[in-house]
Amino acid sequence: MKKLFGVLFFSVLFGNTFSQNIQLHYDMGKDRGYFTSTVEMFKPDKLGNTFFFIDFDYGAGDVEGVSLGYFEIARCFKLGKSPFSWHGEYNGGLGQWKAGNLGGAYTINNAWLTGLDYSWNASDFSRGFSLKVLYKNIANTMDDKPNNFQLTGIWYLNFCKGKMSFTGFADFWKETTAFGDFVFLSEPQIWYNTSKHFAVGGEVELSNNFGGMEGFKIMPTLGAKYIF
């Protein structure tokens, strides 16, 4: 699952008020070996900004075609001239699985989030971060307790005169699963920006009790990105 790091980097570096990109990653994690595509959009305005992304996994397991689809959309409204903003977000998705002659479908529970965002950027936009404290309402939880919380950190670092960028996010939230009551997910990314419109690199998914997997997992990818 991707976030807006590459979008933020290129919108800041090249002065675009609107930014959109497409990414393709090959997942090299254990028992994976499939592709994931991502479409991202980030658009700031006088009141704040809007962001969304859509992920599709292709060919996980024995599935032919799209095996998972996931969607996030978020809106931030500035709180005056302060570094704080109000954050509202929705996310959810669905997928299918197949193992031999057996198969089925599943949904990723709808979730609604709201809370405060604090953001900081260096004067030259070479680095920055955002911290979010969010209330999270998750539908159809295992313990019938939908009211939860999420802590999110986002960062970016541009170096080598803009040729390299190190970006990432970390999410920690409460959600009762078969493996415990808390979930962690982080996806640091490294990109070599060959031009204004193209980058190559990848990410490492670091997770704990996430996506139906018990315990701590490390899932690297190789990726390419085209920026419109």
Secondary structure, 3 states (H helix, E strand, C coil): CCCCHHHHHHHHHCCCCCEEEEEEEEECCCCCCEEEEEEEEEEECCCEEEEEEEEEEECCCCCCCEEEEEEEEEEEEECCCCCEEEEEEEEEEEEEEEECCEEEEEEEEEEEEEEEEEEEECCCCCEEEEEEEEEEEECCCCCCCCEEEEEEEEEEEEECCCCEEEEEEEEEEEEEECCEEEEEEECCEEEEECCCCEEEEEEEEEEECCCCCCCEEEEEEEEEEEEC
